[in-house]
């Protein structure tokens, strides 16, 4: 019996040991889970707090350029360009100048066959001869009646009637003479001539074509038929629309460099000729006219050109990229980072737009750290992290951070003021 009791006692003690071991294991697991979870919570809290602070790139204002440049599209037009219409109706008898031909003023371009006009001209001359004959007869009759004046053969009334008849016939002669002159002028329009020295840029007439008299009104498209177009190209006009921001460069001393696609690398010098002195309400640009010599006839009318302007700048005025500006209800602002890495919003006065950069007339200093491409959610006094620029993109941020004066570092500063070459990578890893 004693041996059996010993065996049972050993089994009881062994069971209790396993129970206690199980309890210990469970306790270790529970405690370990609680500790690990608390560590995760603390890590997540640190990451959340870190991610809540915005990352920004900073730049410093720069001095403005000594010269301003502006490239604008322009349209090249001939010095003079005239569409030539027919003044008489008829058939094109022959044309003598084709497109591209150089012509002199008064040189014949084409002739028009006008049999109807020729007949009218002949009839007008015949009517003039008839009127002249009647006038001569009336003069002879009036002289004879005048000679009998004061005798009993004729009355004074009859003498006055004959004299008035002679004057009326004289007026008929004058009217017939003007009619002949009118038809003679129209006969002259049978020959289409060049209005000035130039080049034929278009020919829309061919032999046998019927043309209508346009009466000189180029807007009467229903009746007028354009036959030729002649352009004077010894000098060319360049029309360019200058934005309002650059209107201050327009003046008699303005010059421009002209480039055209057909002559890559060639530059033509143009001078100021005129300006509209009024802005287009829809585009806020002013039409400006330049002139360029074209002695070699290299520039053609209606060509596209790029006009390059150069104007003096003001290096004393600071400039910032357009992306650094904030448009808010308080006006134009920039976000500046102070020595404690906190945001300070400043109102600025903007000057001339230089394309991708703008002049800052007031509001920032030369060594201020300005946030580049700031988020619209930045608030006054908000803490930020400074990060470097992306390599190859906006490297000015790195140079600005390199110029930032050193100060006594703290534990937080080791994280918040990251080196320029590691900022982007560290920020990504931290997030």
Phi, psi and omega per residue, in radians:
X1 nan -0.649 -3.118
X2 -1.139 -0.724 3.112
X3 -1.110 -0.665 3.114
X4 -1.166 -0.679 3.128
X5 -1.158 -0.636 3.117
X6 -1.113 -0.727 -3.136
X7 -1.097 -0.747 3.128
X8 -1.125 -0.664 3.135
X9 -1.142 -0.708 3.120
X10 -1.129 -0.704 3.126
X11 -1.127 -0.643 3.124
X12 -1.159 -0.768 3.119
X13 -1.129 -0.692 3.106
X14 -1.087 -0.684 3.124
X15 -1.125 -0.721 3.132
X16 -1.132 -0.631 3.124
X17 -1.090 -0.768 3.135
X18 -1.138 -0.626 3.108
X19 -1.120 -0.808 3.136
X20 -1.113 -0.674 3.084
X21 -1.072 -0.722 3.104
X22 -1.090 -0.726 3.123
X23 -1.101 -0.744 3.138
X24 -1.088 -0.775 -3.141
X25 -1.070 -0.775 3.131
X26 -1.092 -0.713 -3.140
X27 -1.109 -0.749 3.119
X28 -1.070 -0.759 -3.134
X29 -1.089 -0.777 -3.122
X30 -1.122 -0.817 -3.138
X31 -1.107 -0.759 3.115
X32 -1.058 -0.720 3.117
X33 -1.105 -0.740 -3.141
X34 -1.104 -0.778 -3.132
X35 -1.108 -0.787 -3.128
X36 -1.107 -0.707 -3.138
X37 -1.155 -0.690 3.115
X38 -1.133 -0.676 3.103
X39 -1.108 -0.741 3.108
X40 -1.090 -0.723 3.135
X41 -1.103 -0.769 3.126
X42 -1.120 -0.715 3.114
X43 -1.125 -0.756 3.130
X44 -1.127 -0.661 3.113
X45 -1.108 -0.754 3.119
X46 -1.114 -0.749 3.133
X47 -1.129 -0.704 3.140
X48 -1.141 -0.765 3.117
X49 -1.119 -0.669 3.128
X50 -1.182 -0.742 -3.116
X51 -1.222 -0.381 -3.127
X52 -1.275 -0.300 3.124
X53 -1.572 2.101 -3.068
X54 -1.121 2.574 2.996
X55 -1.675 2.294 -3.120
X56 -2.338 2.645 2.973
X57 -1.805 2.447 -3.104
X58 -2.052 2.618 3.070
X59 -2.338 2.912 3.074
X60 -1.986 2.496 3.067
X61 -1.004 2.609 3.133
X62 -2.020 2.799 3.014
X63 -1.236 2.506 3.122
X64 -1.151 2.801 -3.128
X65 -1.249 2.677 3.080
X66 -1.260 -0.470 3.095
X67 -2.307 2.544 3.066
X68 -1.836 2.429 3.118
X69 -2.109 2.627 -3.110
X70 -2.624 2.174 3.085
X71 -1.921 2.193 -3.095
X72 -2.337 2.617 3.038
X73 -1.310 2.513 3.134
X74 -2.372 2.844 3.116
X75 -2.106 2.250 -3.119
X76 -1.620 2.241 3.101
X77 -2.181 2.705 3.110
X78 -1.177 2.749 3.089
X79 -1.067 -0.826 2.952
X80 -2.325 2.480 3.049
X81 -2.532 2.204 -3.038
X82 -2.298 2.167 2.927
X83 -1.373 2.354 -3.050
X84 -1.870 2.179 -3.107
X85 -1.986 2.848 3.103
X86 -1.439 2.409 3.062
X87 -1.697 -0.138 3.126
X88 -2.325 2.721 3.124
X89 -1.677 2.433 3.128
X90 2.939 -2.841 -3.123
X91 -1.914 2.438 3.096
X92 -1.156 2.033 -3.123
X93 -1.417 -0.713 3.135
X94 -2.927 2.512 2.974
X95 -1.995 2.593 -2.990
X96 -2.099 -0.260 -3.125
X97 -2.233 2.238 3.123
X98 -1.745 3.099 -3.116
X99 -1.081 2.481 3.140
X100 1.508 -0.076 -3.121
X101 -1.341 2.392 3.028
X102 -1.442 2.287 -3.076
X103 -2.260 2.741 3.059
X104 -1.847 2.758 3.129
X105 -1.038 2.259 3.140
X106 1.541 -0.079 3.136
X107 -1.268 2.420 -3.052
X108 -1.294 2.251 3.095
X109 -1.714 -0.642 -3.126
X110 -2.864 2.852 3.057
X111 -2.191 2.596 -3.102
X112 -2.062 2.324 3.090
X113 -1.543 2.101 -3.069
X114 -2.286 1.338 -3.126
X115 -1.077 -0.640 3.118
X116 -1.122 -0.748 3.117
X117 -1.154 -0.665 3.115
X118 -1.075 -0.703 3.136
X119 -1.169 -0.700 3.119
X120 -1.139 -0.641 3.108
X121 -1.142 -0.751 3.106
X122 -1.110 -0.710 3.132
X123 -1.140 -0.643 3.126
X124 -1.144 -0.658 3.101
X125 -1.189 -0.648 3.094
X126 -1.150 -0.726 3.107
X127 -1.102 -0.604 3.083
X128 -1.140 -0.708 3.114
X129 -1.105 -0.701 3.132
X130 -1.133 -0.791 -3.139
X131 -1.107 -0.645 3.125
X132 -1.168 -0.692 3.118
X133 -1.128 -0.759 3.126
X134 -1.119 -0.658 3.130
X135 -1.137 -0.741 3.133
X136 -1.107 -0.737 3.111
X137 -1.105 -0.727 3.129
X138 -1.131 -0.640 3.098
X139 -1.108 -0.786 -3.137
X140 -1.096 -0.770 -3.136
X141 -1.107 -0.756 -3.131
X142 -1.113 -0.649 3.110
X143 -1.132 -0.735 -3.137
X144 -1.130 -0.794 3.121
X145 -1.154 -0.576 3.089
X146 -1.126 -0.636 -3.137
X147 -1.175 -0.516 -3.138
X148 -1.528 0.014 -3.115
X149 -1.118 2.338 -3.127
X150 1.644 -0.072 3.086
X151 -1.782 3.063 3.137
X152 -1.451 -0.070 -3.053
X153 -1.307 -0.652 -3.108
X154 -2.286 2.761 3.072
X155 -1.685 2.872 3.130
X156 -1.139 -0.568 3.123
X157 -1.078 -0.757 -3.133
X158 -1.157 -0.663 3.105
X159 -1.091 -0.754 -3.133
X160 -1.149 -0.641 3.131
X161 -1.104 -0.741 -3.121
X162 -1.189 -0.651 3.109
X163 -1.146 -0.731 3.112
X164 -1.142 -0.624 3.114
X165 -1.122 -0.678 3.109
X166 -1.116 -0.703 3.114
X167 -1.160 -0.662 3.114
X168 -1.128 -0.685 3.115
X169 -1.172 -0.582 3.079
X170 -1.115 -0.705 3.098
X171 -1.134 -0.674 3.086
X172 -1.074 -0.689 3.116
X173 -1.109 -0.750 -3.137
X174 -1.122 -0.706 3.109
X175 -1.129 -0.707 3.114
X176 -1.153 -0.616 3.116
X177 -1.148 -0.716 3.108
X178 -1.154 -0.617 3.101
X179 -1.127 -0.716 3.094
X180 -1.118 -0.736 3.125
X181 -1.096 -0.690 3.127
X182 -1.093 -0.799 3.134
X183 -1.212 -0.569 3.095
X184 -1.134 -0.667 3.092
X185 -1.145 -0.709 3.102
X186 -1.142 -0.630 3.086
X187 -1.066 -0.627 3.103
X188 -1.109 -0.490 3.121
X189 -1.349 -0.006 3.013
X190 -1.135 -0.419 3.077
X191 -1.760 2.087 3.093
X192 -1.499 2.086 -3.052
X193 -2.093 2.772 3.107
X194 -1.313 2.329 -3.118
X195 -1.338 -0.365 -3.135
X196 -2.810 2.995 3.077
X197 -1.174 2.339 3.138
X198 3.089 -2.704 -3.127
X199 -2.251 2.501 3.116
X200 -1.365 2.033 -3.104
X201 -1.702 -0.284 3.076
X202 -2.728 2.560 3.056
X203 -2.363 1.977 -3.093
X204 -1.929 0.185 -3.131
X205 -1.986 2.521 3.054
X206 -2.340 2.842 -3.093
X207 -1.058 2.272 3.135
X208 1.631 -0.189 3.114
X209 -1.173 2.444 3.063
X210 -1.595 2.293 -3.135
X211 -2.123 2.592 3.113
X212 -1.786 2.674 3.080
X213 -1.289 2.156 3.126
X214 -1.578 -0.130 -3.140
X215 1.117 0.294 3.137
X216 1.433 -0.041 -3.111
X217 -1.659 1.834 -3.063
X218 -1.254 -0.193 3.140
X219 -1.540 -0.133 -3.124
X220 -1.471 1.277 -3.062
X221 -1.144 -0.363 -3.121
X222 -1.305 -0.449 -3.078
X223 -2.060 -0.543 -3.076
X224 -1.469 2.481 3.105
X225 -2.113 2.020 3.113
X226 -1.238 2.233 -3.115
X227 -1.737 -0.831 -3.114
X228 -2.412 2.883 2.944
X229 -2.347 2.243 -3.091
X230 -2.115 2.359 -3.116
X231 -2.184 2.395 3.014
X232 -1.615 1.957 -2.995
X233 -2.015 0.337 3.114
X234 -1.196 -0.446 2.946
X235 -2.391 2.680 -3.089
X236 -2.164 2.594 3.061
X237 -1.764 2.372 3.079
X238 -2.033 2.097 3.126
X239 -1.800 2.213 -3.108
X240 -2.399 2.491 3.119
X241 -1.709 1.944 -3.072
X242 -1.631 2.240 3.119
X243 -1.101 2.728 -3.099
X244 -1.068 -0.582 -3.127
X245 -1.096 -0.417 -3.091
X246 -1.929 0.245 -3.114
X247 -1.132 -0.359 -3.120
X248 -1.213 -0.277 -3.141
X249 -1.470 -0.184 -3.078
X250 -1.343 2.225 3.140
X251 -3.123 3.020 -3.099
X252 -1.024 -0.439 -3.121
X253 -1.569 0.042 -3.108
X254 -1.198 2.331 3.044
X255 -2.253 2.833 -3.139
X256 -2.571 2.616 3.050
X257 -1.724 2.198 -3.068
X258 -1.837 2.260 3.013
X259 -2.193 2.516 3.138
X260 -2.237 2.624 -3.064
X261 -1.063 -0.572 -3.056
X262 -1.304 -0.222 3.111
X263 -2.228 1.283 -3.128
X264 -1.106 2.339 3.138
X265 1.558 -0.244 3.124
X266 -1.514 2.478 3.119
X267 -2.210 2.248 3.092
X268 -1.911 2.314 -3.101
X269 -1.518 2.227 -3.138
X270 -2.092 2.631 3.129
X271 -2.091 2.712 3.128
X272 -1.166 2.405 3.110
X273 -2.108 -0.871 -3.107
X274 -2.859 2.845 3.050
X275 -2.467 2.663 -3.084
X276 -1.242 -0.391 -3.111
X277 1.010 0.536 3.073
X278 -2.741 2.452 -3.094
X279 -1.597 2.576 3.002
X280 -1.314 2.173 -3.039
X281 -1.127 -0.478 -3.094
X282 -1.514 -0.539 -3.100
X283 -1.941 -0.217 -3.095
X284 0.982 0.721 3.063
X285 -2.193 2.766 3.118
X286 -2.064 2.295 3.130
X287 -1.281 2.172 -3.115
X288 -2.157 2.435 -3.067
X289 -1.986 2.225 3.059
X290 -1.988 2.874 3.123
X291 -2.314 2.448 3.127
X292 -2.373 2.406 3.095
X293 -1.211 2.523 -3.093
X294 -2.418 0.870 -3.082
X295 -1.071 -0.578 -3.124
X296 -1.549 0.060 3.109
X297 1.006 0.639 -3.133
X298 -1.462 -0.501 3.123
X299 -1.635 2.391 -3.102
X300 -1.973 2.652 3.131
X301 -1.099 2.644 3.086
X302 1.092 0.501 3.057
X303 -1.538 2.692 3.019
X304 -1.526 2.450 3.134
X305 -2.460 2.732 3.001
X306 -1.894 2.190 -3.098
X307 -1.825 2.140 -3.118
X308 -1.872 2.016 3.119
X309 -1.807 2.543 3.028
X310 -2.268 2.239 -3.107
X311 -2.370 2.689 3.117
X312 -1.100 2.505 3.066
X313 -1.913 -3.069 -3.139
X314 -2.229 1.715 -3.119
X315 -1.130 -0.298 -3.116
X316 -1.315 -0.249 3.135
X317 -1.653 2.261 3.140
X318 -1.320 2.682 3.125
X319 -2.272 2.668 3.074
X320 -2.407 2.694 3.027
X321 -1.107 2.639 3.114
X322 -1.040 -0.561 -3.098
X323 -1.189 -0.235 3.141
X324 -1.454 -0.108 -3.077
X325 -1.560 2.530 3.052
X326 -1.991 2.258 3.115
X327 -1.779 1.859 -3.069
X328 -2.307 3.042 -3.122
X329 -1.114 -0.471 3.129
X330 -1.342 -0.117 -3.114
X331 2.009 -2.854 3.130
X332 -1.347 2.234 -3.093
X333 -2.356 2.843 2.946
X334 -2.283 2.705 3.110
X335 -1.769 2.101 -3.123
X336 -1.947 2.392 3.107
X337 -1.658 2.183 -3.128
X338 -1.495 -3.020 -3.089
X339 -1.204 -0.272 3.116
X340 -1.772 0.317 3.123
X341 1.002 0.746 3.061
X342 -2.137 2.619 -3.050
X343 -1.369 2.339 2.997
X344 -2.184 2.015 -3.138
X345 -1.479 2.246 -3.119
X346 -2.175 2.394 3.011
X347 -1.341 2.393 -3.114
X348 -2.223 2.734 3.050
X349 -1.864 2.103 -3.059
X350 -1.630 2.418 3.095
X351 -1.787 -2.334 -3.078
X352 -1.272 2.422 3.039
X353 -1.426 2.098 -3.092
X354 -1.739 0.307 -3.133
X355 1.915 -1.689 3.085
X356 -1.575 -0.182 3.133
X357 -2.233 2.772 -3.121
X358 -2.287 2.657 3.072
X359 -1.366 2.426 3.085
X360 -1.950 1.854 -3.068
X361 -1.359 -0.523 -3.120
X362 -2.798 2.640 3.041
X363 2.134 -0.441 -3.134
X364 -2.352 2.761 3.091
X365 -1.894 3.007 -3.042
X366 -1.140 -0.562 -3.057
X367 -1.877 0.256 3.063
X368 -1.226 2.500 3.071
X369 -1.615 1.817 -3.053
X370 -1.734 2.342 3.121
X371 -1.248 2.235 3.104
X372 -1.601 2.328 -3.097
X373 0.909 1.012 -3.088
X374 -1.225 2.642 3.036
X375 -1.322 2.565 3.128
X376 -1.203 -0.200 -3.128
X377 -1.583 0.018 3.119
X378 -1.129 2.413 -3.090
X379 -2.099 2.741 3.099
X380 -1.070 2.250 3.121
X381 1.433 0.009 -3.106
X382 -1.235 2.422 3.124
X383 -1.402 2.503 -3.110
X384 -2.406 2.792 2.960
X385 -1.750 2.452 3.056
X386 -1.652 2.192 3.122
X387 -2.123 2.741 3.130
X388 -1.398 3.022 -3.128
X389 -1.423 2.762 3.032
X390 -1.242 2.275 -3.115
X391 -0.976 2.282 3.137
X392 1.472 -0.032 -3.128
X393 -2.426 2.039 3.085
X394 0.992 0.920 3.132
X395 -1.196 -0.162 3.134
X396 -1.075 -0.451 3.122
X397 -1.109 -0.679 3.140
X398 -1.159 -0.703 3.139
X399 -1.157 -0.611 3.123
X400 -1.160 -0.715 -3.142
X401 -1.205 -0.573 3.127
X402 -1.144 -0.489 -3.134
X403 -1.482 -0.133 -3.097
X404 -1.136 2.202 -3.092
X405 -1.107 2.482 -3.126
X406 -1.297 2.580 3.079
X407 -2.483 3.004 -3.093
X408 -1.124 2.153 -3.060
X409 -1.502 2.643 3.065
X410 -2.120 -3.136 3.120
X411 -1.095 -0.703 3.130
X412 -1.209 -0.634 -3.089
X413 -1.103 -0.481 3.134
X414 -1.089 -0.421 3.125
X415 -1.687 -0.720 -2.955
X416 -1.411 -0.479 3.094
X417 -1.860 1.370 -3.032
X418 -1.430 2.621 3.112
X419 -1.072 2.686 -3.072
X420 -1.127 -0.585 -3.062
X421 -1.490 -0.124 -3.108
X422 -2.107 -0.105 -3.010
X423 -1.039 -0.851 -3.057
X424 -1.129 -0.716 -3.109
X425 -1.215 -0.769 -3.131
X426 -1.111 -0.699 -3.126
X427 -1.106 -0.716 3.130
X428 -1.141 -0.730 3.137
X429 -1.159 -0.664 -3.113
X430 -1.153 -0.682 3.090
X431 -1.209 nan nan
